[in-house]
Amino acid sequence: MLKSFLSISRRPLIVRPLCKEGSALFKVSRHYRSFPKDFLKPKKEIQEIVPSPEEEKILTNDIIGKVNKQIISQTHGRLFAVLFVNERQRMVTTEDLLVIREEFAPTAGDKIRMEKVMAVGGSDFTLFGRPLLPKDLVYVEATVVEKTLFATEVMYRYASKRLNFRRPELTVLRISDIRLDYPVNELPSVEGVEGRTF
């Protein structure tokens, strides 16, 4: 009897939770502490290096020089442009088809110059306008491929006794050319937004 009692008392003590949910709650509460581990460690001070106006001017001139070199030698590759057409912004590149679902004045076969260019860029640089780029700097040409009517749309109204149908105009443009005519900061004239049609 004594031997059996000693053998029972020498077994290791195992504490088990009453239910599985209780053990999960214990792990969760231990895992999500109220303070992070590195709470008492001193934080490293972050120093912000502000360049002087002279250094900033040198850096700006260097970047403009690199962009101008690519524009003059035509090594910028394929260009993209962000156009403002019928109160919407469209990002296009050469040979893209641009679909306009509102009234648009030019007829099929017309070549038009898109003058409201908000941005133009290549693989290495992007030029942004404020809000538009000067029209002497960027040349974007488009051809009107097709003018047709869109599929019939039904205009529903609540508790209406009749249905209204409409077919909006649809114009398809193909972007034929995007190019930069002058280097940056070397434009022959500077003008505003007024007078730009498309």
Backbone as numpy.savetxt, mean C-alpha at the origin, in Angstrom:
# Nx Ny Nz CAx CAy CAz Cx Cy Cz
3.45 -57.82 59.97 2.64 -56.65 59.97 3.51 -55.40 59.97
4.55 -55.42 60.75 5.47 -54.29 60.82 6.20 -54.11 59.50
6.56 -55.24 58.89 7.25 -55.15 57.59 6.34 -54.53 56.53
5.11 -54.91 56.53 4.20 -54.34 55.54 3.97 -52.85 55.79
3.95 -52.42 57.03 3.79 -51.01 57.36 5.01 -50.21 56.91
6.23 -50.75 57.11 7.44 -50.05 56.68 7.51 -49.96 55.16
7.08 -50.99 54.49 7.13 -50.94 53.03 6.14 -49.89 52.48
5.04 -49.70 53.16 4.07 -48.69 52.73 4.60 -47.29 53.01
5.26 -47.10 54.12 5.74 -45.76 54.48 6.94 -45.35 53.66
7.69 -46.28 53.08 8.87 -45.91 52.28 8.51 -45.53 50.85
7.30 -45.71 50.45 6.92 -45.32 49.10 6.94 -43.79 48.97
7.31 -43.30 47.78 7.33 -41.84 47.61 5.93 -41.27 47.67
5.87 -40.05 48.18 4.59 -39.38 48.34 4.20 -38.72 47.02
3.06 -39.05 46.46 2.57 -38.49 45.20 1.32 -37.68 45.50
1.36 -36.42 45.08 0.21 -35.54 45.29 -0.47 -35.35 43.95
-1.72 -35.73 43.89 -2.48 -35.59 42.65 -3.59 -34.56 42.87
-3.89 -33.77 41.82 -5.01 -32.84 41.97 -6.32 -33.59 42.00
-7.33 -32.93 42.53 -8.64 -33.56 42.64 -9.30 -33.75 41.28
-9.08 -32.80 40.36 -9.65 -32.93 39.03 -8.66 -32.39 38.01
-8.87 -32.73 36.74 -7.95 -32.29 35.69 -8.03 -30.78 35.47
-9.21 -30.22 35.64 -9.36 -28.79 35.44 -8.55 -27.99 36.45
-8.45 -28.48 37.65 -7.70 -27.79 38.68 -6.23 -27.71 38.34
-5.67 -28.78 37.77 -4.25 -28.75 37.40 -4.02 -27.77 36.26
-4.96 -27.72 35.32 -4.81 -26.78 34.22 -4.86 -25.35 34.72
-5.73 -25.07 35.68 -5.80 -23.72 36.24 -4.52 -23.36 36.96
-3.93 -24.31 37.63 -2.68 -24.04 38.34 -1.57 -23.70 37.35
-1.50 -24.43 36.23 -0.48 -24.14 35.22 -0.71 -22.78 34.58
-1.96 -22.46 34.30 -2.27 -21.17 33.67 -1.91 -20.03 34.59
-2.26 -20.14 35.87 -1.97 -19.04 36.79 -0.48 -18.87 36.99
0.29 -19.96 36.92 1.73 -19.85 37.07 2.35 -19.28 35.79
1.75 -19.62 34.64 2.31 -19.18 33.37 2.10 -17.68 33.14
0.92 -17.18 33.46 0.61 -15.77 33.25 0.80 -15.02 34.57
2.00 -14.60 34.79 2.28 -13.84 36.01 1.94 -12.37 35.78
1.81 -11.66 36.89 1.45 -10.25 36.75 2.65 -9.39 36.37
3.88 -9.84 36.63 5.08 -9.09 36.27 5.93 -9.93 35.33
6.55 -9.31 34.33 7.46 -10.08 33.48 8.73 -10.46 34.24
9.48 -11.41 33.67 10.67 -11.91 34.35 11.75 -10.83 34.49
11.87 -10.01 33.45 12.92 -8.98 33.48 12.40 -7.65 34.04
11.48 -7.72 35.00 10.88 -6.50 35.55 11.89 -5.68 36.34
12.76 -6.33 37.09 13.69 -5.60 37.94 15.02 -5.29 37.26
15.23 -5.79 36.03 16.48 -5.50 35.32 16.46 -4.07 34.81
17.60 -3.40 34.82 17.63 -2.03 34.30 17.43 -2.03 32.79
16.63 -1.08 32.31 16.36 -0.99 30.87 17.49 -0.24 30.18
17.77 -0.69 28.95 18.80 -0.02 28.16 18.24 1.28 27.61
19.05 2.29 27.66 18.62 3.58 27.13 18.80 3.59 25.62
17.77 4.08 24.93 17.81 4.15 23.48 18.19 5.57 23.10
19.26 5.67 22.33 19.71 6.98 21.87 19.28 7.17 20.43
18.64 8.28 20.16 18.24 8.60 18.80 19.26 9.58 18.23
19.85 9.17 17.11 20.86 10.01 16.47 20.15 10.88 15.44
20.14 12.16 15.67 19.51 13.12 14.76 20.61 13.74 13.90
20.52 13.56 12.57 21.57 14.15 11.73 21.46 15.67 11.69
22.58 16.30 11.51 22.60 17.76 11.42 22.01 18.17 10.07
21.58 19.43 9.93 21.01 19.88 8.65 21.99 19.74 7.48
23.29 19.92 7.75 24.27 19.78 6.67 24.35 18.33 6.20
24.37 17.38 7.17 24.43 15.97 6.81 23.16 15.55 6.06
22.02 16.07 6.50 20.75 15.73 5.84 20.72 16.27 4.41
21.26 17.47 4.21 21.30 18.05 2.87 22.22 17.25 1.95
23.36 16.81 2.49 24.30 15.99 1.70 23.64 14.67 1.31
22.95 14.04 2.26 22.26 12.78 1.99 21.16 12.95 0.95
20.39 14.04 1.05 19.31 14.31 0.09 19.87 14.52 -1.30
20.93 15.32 -1.42 21.54 15.56 -2.73 22.11 14.28 -3.32
22.66 13.41 -2.48 23.21 12.14 -2.95 22.10 11.25 -3.52
20.97 11.17 -2.82 19.85 10.34 -3.30 19.26 10.91 -4.59
19.07 12.24 -4.64 18.54 12.86 -5.86 19.50 12.65 -7.02
20.80 12.71 -6.77 21.78 12.46 -7.83 21.70 11.05 -8.38
21.51 10.06 -7.50 21.39 8.67 -7.96 20.12 8.47 -8.79
19.01 9.09 -8.36 17.76 8.97 -9.11 17.90 9.66 -10.47
18.49 10.85 -10.50 18.68 11.57 -11.77 19.57 10.79 -12.72
20.58 10.12 -12.19 21.47 9.31 -13.03 20.69 8.19 -13.72
19.77 7.56 -12.97 18.95 6.50 -13.58 17.97 7.06 -14.60
17.42 8.26 -14.34 16.47 8.86 -15.27 17.17 9.24 -16.57
18.35 9.84 -16.48 19.07 10.29 -17.68 19.53 9.10 -18.51
20.06 8.06 -17.86 20.58 6.91 -18.60 19.50 5.87 -18.93
18.25 6.11 -18.48 17.12 5.21 -18.72 17.39 3.78 -18.24
18.02 3.64 -17.07 18.32 2.32 -16.50 17.38 1.97 -15.35
16.28 2.70 -15.21 15.36 2.46 -14.09 14.45 1.27 -14.31
14.39 0.73 -15.51 13.54 -0.43 -15.77 12.09 -0.02 -15.99
11.21 -0.97 -15.73 9.78 -0.74 -15.94 9.23 0.17 -14.85
8.49 1.19 -15.26 7.93 2.16 -14.32 6.46 1.85 -14.03
6.01 2.23 -12.85 4.59 2.19 -12.51 4.15 3.60 -12.16
2.85 3.83 -12.21 2.30 5.15 -11.89 0.99 4.97 -11.12
0.72 5.92 -10.23 -0.56 5.97 -9.52 -1.33 7.15 -10.11
-2.44 6.83 -10.78 -3.23 7.84 -11.47 -4.47 8.19 -10.65
-4.93 9.41 -10.82 -6.19 9.86 -10.21 -7.19 10.03 -11.34
-8.09 9.02 -11.49 -9.04 9.02 -12.60 -10.45 8.91 -12.02
-11.30 9.87 -12.36 -12.70 9.88 -11.90 -12.81 9.70 -10.39
-12.04 10.47 -9.65 -12.07 10.51 -8.18 -11.64 9.19 -7.54
-10.83 8.41 -8.25 -10.29 7.18 -7.68 -8.82 7.07 -8.05
-8.08 6.40 -7.18 -6.65 6.19 -7.44 -6.46 4.81 -8.06
-5.68 4.75 -9.14 -5.41 3.49 -9.81 -3.91 3.35 -10.01
-3.37 2.19 -9.65 -1.95 1.92 -9.86 -1.80 1.12 -11.14
-1.02 1.64 -12.09 -0.90 1.02 -13.41 0.56 0.95 -13.82
0.83 0.10 -14.80 2.12 0.04 -15.47 1.85 -0.10 -16.96
2.85 -0.16 -17.80 2.63 -0.21 -19.24 1.91 -1.50 -19.62
1.07 -1.40 -20.64 0.25 -2.50 -21.17 -0.84 -2.96 -20.21
-1.17 -2.18 -19.19 -2.28 -2.52 -18.30 -3.59 -2.03 -18.91
-4.67 -2.76 -18.62 -6.00 -2.33 -19.01 -6.67 -1.67 -17.81
-7.21 -0.49 -18.03 -7.84 0.28 -16.97 -9.33 0.41 -17.31
-10.20 -0.09 -16.44 -11.64 -0.08 -16.68 -12.26 1.05 -15.87
-13.00 1.92 -16.54 -13.66 3.05 -15.90 -15.16 2.85 -16.07
-15.90 2.84 -14.96 -17.33 2.54 -15.00 -18.20 3.79 -14.99
-17.63 4.94 -15.13 -18.42 6.17 -15.15 -18.34 6.79 -16.54
-19.01 7.94 -16.69 -18.94 8.65 -17.96 -17.52 9.12 -18.20
-17.04 8.92 -19.43 -15.68 9.32 -19.79 -15.75 9.88 -21.20
-15.27 11.10 -21.40 -15.50 11.84 -22.63 -14.84 11.27 -23.89
-13.57 10.82 -23.87 -12.93 10.40 -25.13 -13.63 9.21 -25.78
-13.52 9.13 -27.11 -14.13 8.04 -27.86 -13.10 6.96 -28.15
-13.57 5.83 -28.69 -12.69 4.69 -28.96 -11.64 5.07 -30.00
-10.40 4.69 -29.73 -9.29 4.97 -30.63 -8.50 6.22 -30.27
-9.01 7.05 -29.37 -8.31 8.27 -28.98 -7.10 7.95 -28.11
-6.02 8.71 -28.32 -4.85 8.63 -27.44 -4.89 9.84 -26.53
-4.84 9.60 -25.23 -4.94 10.70 -24.28 -3.74 10.66 -23.34
-3.42 11.83 -22.81 -2.35 11.94 -21.83 -2.97 12.08 -20.45
-2.59 11.18 -19.54 -3.09 11.22 -18.17 -2.21 12.21 -17.40
-2.80 13.33 -16.98 -2.01 14.39 -16.34 -2.06 14.34 -14.82
-3.07 13.70 -14.25 -3.17 13.64 -12.79 -2.43 12.41 -12.29
-1.12 12.54 -12.16 -0.25 11.45 -11.71 0.17 11.76 -10.28
-0.18 10.88 -9.36 0.12 11.10 -7.95 1.49 10.57 -7.56
1.94 9.49 -8.21 3.25 8.91 -7.90 3.74 8.15 -9.11
5.05 8.05 -9.23 5.67 7.25 -10.28 6.94 6.64 -9.69
7.28 5.45 -10.13 8.46 4.81 -9.55 8.87 3.58 -10.32
10.05 3.08 -9.93 10.59 1.86 -10.50 10.98 0.90 -9.39
11.98 0.07 -9.68 12.40 -0.91 -8.67 13.27 -0.28 -7.58
13.92 0.86 -7.87 14.85 1.46 -6.91 14.34 2.74 -6.25
13.36 3.39 -6.84 12.92 4.68 -6.29 11.44 4.88 -6.58
10.84 5.80 -5.83 9.45 6.22 -6.05 9.36 7.72 -5.81
8.74 8.43 -6.74 8.54 9.87 -6.61 7.07 10.12 -6.27
6.82 10.84 -5.18 5.46 11.15 -4.74 5.18 12.63 -4.97
3.96 12.92 -5.43 3.54 14.30 -5.61 2.85 14.82 -4.37
2.68 16.15 -4.31 2.01 16.78 -3.18 0.90 17.70 -3.67
-0.24 17.28 -4.07 -0.71 15.91 -4.22 -0.35 15.28 -5.55
-0.05 16.12 -6.57 0.26 15.59 -7.90 1.69 15.93 -8.29
2.25 15.10 -9.14 3.58 15.38 -9.69 3.44 16.42 -10.80
4.48 17.22 -11.03 4.41 18.19 -12.14 4.21 17.46 -13.47
3.34 18.00 -14.33 3.02 17.29 -15.56 4.16 17.32 -16.57
5.15 18.20 -16.37 6.33 18.18 -17.24 7.28 17.05 -16.87
7.19 16.56 -15.64 8.11 15.52 -15.18 7.71 14.14 -15.68
6.42 13.82 -15.62 5.93 12.47 -15.93 5.04 12.52 -17.16
5.21 11.54 -18.05 4.36 11.42 -19.23 3.71 10.04 -19.20
2.37 10.01 -19.07 1.61 8.76 -19.08 0.60 8.87 -20.21
0.71 7.95 -21.19 -0.17 7.96 -22.34 -1.07 6.73 -22.32
-2.34 6.93 -22.65 -3.30 5.82 -22.68 -4.10 5.89 -23.98
-4.55 4.72 -24.43 -5.37 4.61 -25.62 -6.74 4.06 -25.22
-7.81 4.68 -25.73 -9.15 4.19 -25.45 -9.40 2.99 -26.34
-9.52 1.81 -25.73 -9.69 0.58 -26.49 -11.15 0.34 -26.82
-12.03 0.55 -25.86 -13.43 0.19 -26.05 -14.33 1.09 -25.22
-15.50 1.42 -25.80 -16.55 2.12 -25.06 -17.83 1.33 -25.26
-18.40 0.89 -24.16 -19.61 0.07 -24.24 -20.46 0.33 -23.00
-21.52 -0.43 -22.86 -22.39 -0.34 -21.70 -22.17 -1.55 -20.81
-22.28 -1.34 -19.51 -22.11 -2.42 -18.54 -23.38 -3.26 -18.51
-23.32 -4.40 -17.84 -24.49 -5.26 -17.71 -25.61 -4.53 -16.96
-26.83 -4.93 -17.22 -27.99 -4.25 -16.63 -28.00 -4.44 -15.12
-28.18 -3.35 -14.41 -28.26 -3.39 -12.96 -29.68 -3.01 -12.54
-30.20 -3.73 -11.56 -31.54 -3.43 -11.04 -31.38 -2.59 -9.79
-32.05 -1.44 -9.77 -31.99 -0.54 -8.63 -33.20 -0.82 -7.74
-32.96 -1.55 -6.65 -34.05 -1.92 -5.74 -34.30 -0.82 -4.71
-35.57 -0.69 -4.32 -35.93 0.19 -3.22 -36.94 -0.54 -2.34
-36.95 -0.19 -1.09 -37.87 -0.83 -0.16 -39.30 -0.41 -0.46
-40.19 -1.37 -0.55 -41.63 -1.16 -0.78 -41.89 -0.30 -2.02
-41.14 -0.53 -3.07 -41.31 0.23 -4.29 -42.29 -0.51 -5.21
-43.07 0.25 -5.98 -44.04 -0.37 -6.89 -43.45 -0.59 -8.28
-42.25 -0.11 -8.51 -41.63 -0.35 -9.81 -40.13 -0.51 -9.62
-39.49 -1.17 -10.57 -38.05 -1.39 -10.54 -37.39 -0.46 -11.54
-36.23 0.05 -11.17 -35.45 0.89 -12.08 -34.26 0.08 -12.58
-34.04 0.13 -13.86 -32.90 -0.54 -14.47 -31.95 0.52 -15.01
-30.68 0.23 -14.93 -29.70 1.16 -15.51 -28.52 0.39 -16.06
-27.89 0.95 -17.09 -26.69 0.36 -17.69 -25.63 1.45 -17.74
-24.70 1.47 -16.79 -23.67 2.52 -16.80 -22.68 2.33 -17.94
-22.06 3.44 -18.32 -21.05 3.38 -19.38 -19.79 2.70 -18.87
-19.11 2.02 -19.80 -17.88 1.31 -19.46 -16.83 1.70 -20.48
-15.69 2.21 -20.02 -14.59 2.60 -20.90 -13.36 1.81 -20.51
-12.70 1.23 -21.52 -11.48 0.45 -21.29 -10.31 1.20 -21.88
-9.31 1.49 -21.05 -8.09 2.18 -21.49 -6.91 1.22 -21.42
-6.00 1.35 -22.37 -4.74 0.60 -22.30 -3.61 1.61 -22.09
-2.82 1.41 -21.04 -1.69 2.31 -20.76 -0.58 1.94 -21.73
-0.24 2.87 -22.61 0.75 2.55 -23.65 2.16 3.02 -23.30
2.28 4.06 -22.48 3.63 4.57 -22.21 3.66 5.29 -20.86
4.72 5.01 -20.09 5.01 5.75 -18.85 6.49 6.10 -18.90
6.79 7.38 -18.83 8.20 7.76 -18.87 8.43 9.04 -18.05
9.67 9.20 -17.63 10.10 10.41 -16.92 10.87 11.26 -17.92
10.38 12.49 -18.16 10.99 13.33 -19.19 12.18 14.14 -18.69
12.14 14.57 -17.43 13.19 15.44 -16.91 13.74 14.86 -15.62
14.98 15.19 -15.28 15.50 14.81 -13.96 14.76 15.55 -12.85
14.86 15.02 -11.65 14.19 15.62 -10.49 14.85 16.95 -10.16
14.06 17.94 -9.77 14.50 19.30 -9.40 15.12 20.07 -10.56
14.86 19.65 -11.79 15.38 20.39 -12.95 14.27 20.62 -13.97
13.06 20.94 -13.50 11.93 21.13 -14.39 11.98 22.51 -15.03
11.52 22.63 -16.29 11.53 23.94 -16.93 10.51 24.91 -16.32
9.36 24.39 -15.86 8.35 25.27 -15.26 7.62 24.51 -14.17
7.09 25.25 -13.23 6.33 24.67 -12.12 4.93 25.25 -12.16
3.92 24.38 -12.09 2.55 24.87 -12.12 1.70 24.08 -11.15
0.49 24.53 -10.95 -0.39 23.91 -9.96 -1.27 22.82 -10.53
-2.38 22.57 -9.84 -3.29 21.49 -10.20 -4.28 21.92 -11.27
-4.61 23.19 -11.34 -5.66 23.63 -12.24 -5.25 23.43 -13.70
-6.26 23.13 -14.53 -6.01 22.92 -15.95 -5.76 21.48 -16.32
-5.74 20.57 -15.38 -5.51 19.16 -15.70 -6.85 18.48 -15.90
-6.98 17.78 -17.01 -8.28 17.21 -17.37 -8.44 15.77 -16.93
-7.48 14.91 -17.21 -7.64 13.48 -16.90 -6.65 13.06 -15.85
